[in-house]
Amino acid sequence: YPNPLNNYINISSSEIIEKIEIIDIIGKVIKTQNLSKSSATIDVSDLKNNVYFLTYSINGIVNSKKIIINH
């Protein structure tokens, strides 16, 4: 959250998040962050206004969400 977002995205889970990736619309990995905690804040102020995919791994299961960046 929030979505659409401005400069930061907040991610939280009741379980440990292992890895977060932001992927552009053509499939190129833009940002990667390895974690071992249940929440994170990621700075996306350097990314252009566009649609991206946020993928995150919890217990080895990869989930994906569409995010919209609008500065």
C-alpha positions as CSV (number, residue, x, y, z in Angstrom):
1,Y,0.0,0.0,0.0
2,P,-0.7,2.6,-1.2
3,N,-1.6,1.9,-4.8
4,P,-1.1,4.0,-6.9
5,L,1.9,5.1,-5.0
6,N,4.2,8.1,-4.9
7,N,7.7,7.6,-3.5
8,Y,7.4,4.6,-1.2
9,I,5.7,1.3,-1.0
10,N,4.9,-0.5,2.3
11,I,4.7,-4.2,2.5
12,S,3.6,-6.2,5.5
13,S,2.7,-9.8,6.2
14,S,1.9,-12.0,9.1
15,E,4.8,-14.2,7.9
16,I,8.4,-13.6,7.0
17,I,9.0,-12.0,3.6
18,E,12.0,-13.5,2.0
19,K,12.5,-11.5,-1.2
20,I,10.9,-8.6,-3.0
21,E,11.3,-7.7,-6.7
22,I,9.9,-4.9,-8.7
23,I,9.6,-5.9,-12.4
24,D,8.7,-3.6,-15.3
25,I,6.0,-4.3,-17.9
26,I,8.4,-6.1,-20.2
27,G,9.7,-8.4,-17.5
28,K,13.0,-6.7,-16.5
29,V,13.8,-6.8,-12.8
30,I,14.2,-3.2,-11.7
31,K,14.8,-3.6,-7.9
32,T,15.5,-6.6,-5.7
33,Q,15.6,-6.7,-1.9
34,N,16.3,-9.8,0.2
35,L,14.6,-9.7,3.5
36,S,13.9,-11.9,6.6
37,K,11.3,-9.8,8.3
38,S,7.5,-9.4,8.1
39,S,7.4,-5.8,6.8
40,A,9.4,-3.4,4.6
41,T,9.3,0.0,3.1
42,I,10.8,0.4,-0.4
43,D,11.9,3.7,-2.0
44,V,10.6,3.9,-5.5
45,S,11.1,7.6,-6.0
46,D,13.7,6.8,-8.7
47,L,11.3,4.9,-10.9
48,K,9.3,6.5,-13.7
49,N,5.6,6.8,-13.7
50,N,4.4,3.4,-15.0
51,V,2.8,0.1,-14.2
52,Y,5.1,-2.4,-12.5
53,F,4.7,-5.8,-10.9
54,L,5.7,-6.4,-7.3
55,T,6.7,-10.0,-6.6
56,Y,7.4,-11.2,-3.1
57,S,8.3,-14.6,-1.6
58,I,6.9,-16.0,1.6
59,N,7.8,-19.6,2.6
60,G,9.1,-20.2,-0.9
61,I,5.8,-19.2,-2.5
62,V,6.0,-16.3,-5.0
63,N,3.1,-13.8,-5.1
64,S,2.7,-11.0,-7.5
65,K,0.7,-7.7,-7.5
66,K,0.4,-5.0,-10.0
67,I,1.5,-1.6,-8.8
68,I,1.1,1.9,-10.3
69,I,3.7,4.5,-9.7
70,N,2.4,8.1,-10.1
71,H,4.7,10.8,-8.7
